[in-house]
């Protein structure tokens, strides 16, 4: 089963929006898949997203869609390194892991 597209769910007000878009765009280009960006798509998040401890949804969230239409959540927010800074490389590794196996 192969991956058809990467999906980002974000918000116009999400401070991480441009960073996750850049990461996902690089991966989508590398693997030749479509990149779909959804803004505040609450129905999609309720169906496929990861809830926080209060029952809400954080932005951004990243998903993959397979050729058979199945959707899988793979990332919520960009992880932090041990210094509390955004870890772009770890985010890329988490996402790319789905493409390699």
C-alpha positions as CSV (number, residue, x, y, z in Angstrom):
1,X,0.0,0.0,0.0
2,X,1.6,3.3,-1.0
3,X,1.1,6.8,0.3
4,X,-1.0,9.1,-1.9
5,X,-0.5,12.4,0.0
6,X,0.6,14.2,3.1
7,X,-2.1,16.3,4.9
8,X,-1.5,19.2,7.3
9,X,-4.3,20.5,9.4
10,X,-3.4,24.0,10.7
11,X,-4.8,27.4,11.4
12,X,-4.1,30.9,10.0
13,X,-3.0,31.8,13.5
14,X,-0.8,28.8,14.1
15,X,2.8,30.1,14.8
16,X,4.2,26.8,13.5
17,X,2.3,26.8,10.3
18,X,5.1,28.0,8.0
19,X,7.7,25.6,9.6
20,X,5.5,22.5,9.3
21,X,4.5,23.5,5.7
22,X,8.2,23.8,4.8
23,X,9.0,20.4,6.3
24,X,6.1,18.6,4.7
25,X,6.7,20.3,1.3
26,X,10.3,19.0,1.3
27,X,9.1,15.5,2.1
28,X,6.2,15.6,-0.4
29,X,8.6,16.7,-3.2
30,X,11.2,14.1,-2.2
31,X,8.7,11.2,-2.3
32,X,6.6,12.6,-5.2
33,X,3.3,12.8,-3.2
34,X,0.7,15.5,-3.0
35,X,0.6,18.0,-0.1
36,X,-2.9,19.0,1.1
37,X,-3.2,21.8,3.6
38,X,-6.4,22.1,5.5
39,X,-7.2,25.2,7.7
40,X,-9.2,24.6,10.9
41,X,-10.9,21.5,9.5
42,X,-12.6,20.5,12.7
43,X,-14.6,17.6,11.1
44,X,-11.3,16.1,9.8
45,X,-9.6,16.5,13.2
46,X,-12.5,15.0,15.1
47,X,-12.4,12.0,12.7
48,X,-8.7,11.4,12.4
49,X,-6.8,13.8,14.8
50,X,-5.2,13.5,18.1
51,X,-7.0,15.0,21.0
52,X,-5.2,16.8,23.8
53,X,-5.8,16.0,27.5
54,X,-8.7,18.5,27.6
55,X,-10.4,17.0,24.6
56,X,-9.3,19.8,22.2
57,X,-7.1,19.6,19.1
58,X,-3.6,21.2,18.8
59,X,-2.2,22.6,15.5
60,X,-0.4,21.6,13.4
61,X,-1.2,17.9,12.9
62,X,0.2,15.9,10.1
63,X,-1.5,12.8,8.4
64,X,-0.8,10.5,5.5
65,X,-3.4,9.2,3.1
66,X,-2.8,5.9,1.5
67,X,-3.9,4.9,-2.0
68,X,-6.9,2.9,-0.5
69,X,-8.2,6.1,1.2
70,X,-7.1,5.2,4.7
71,X,-5.8,8.1,6.7
72,X,-3.3,7.8,9.5
73,X,-2.2,10.5,12.0
74,X,1.6,10.8,12.3
75,X,2.5,14.0,14.1
76,X,1.0,16.6,16.4
77,X,3.1,19.8,16.7
78,X,6.8,19.9,15.9
79,X,8.8,18.1,18.7
80,X,11.2,19.9,20.9
81,X,14.8,19.0,21.5
82,X,16.4,18.7,25.0
83,X,17.0,22.5,25.0
84,X,13.3,23.2,24.4
85,X,13.8,24.3,20.8
86,X,11.9,23.1,17.8
87,X,13.5,19.9,16.4
88,X,13.0,20.1,12.7
89,X,15.2,17.1,12.0
90,X,13.2,14.9,14.4
91,X,9.9,16.0,12.8
92,X,11.3,15.1,9.4
93,X,12.4,11.7,10.7
94,X,9.0,10.9,12.2
95,X,7.2,11.8,9.0
96,X,9.8,10.1,6.7
97,X,9.7,6.9,8.7
98,X,6.2,6.3,7.3
99,X,7.6,6.5,3.7
100,X,10.4,4.0,4.3
101,X,8.6,1.3,5.9
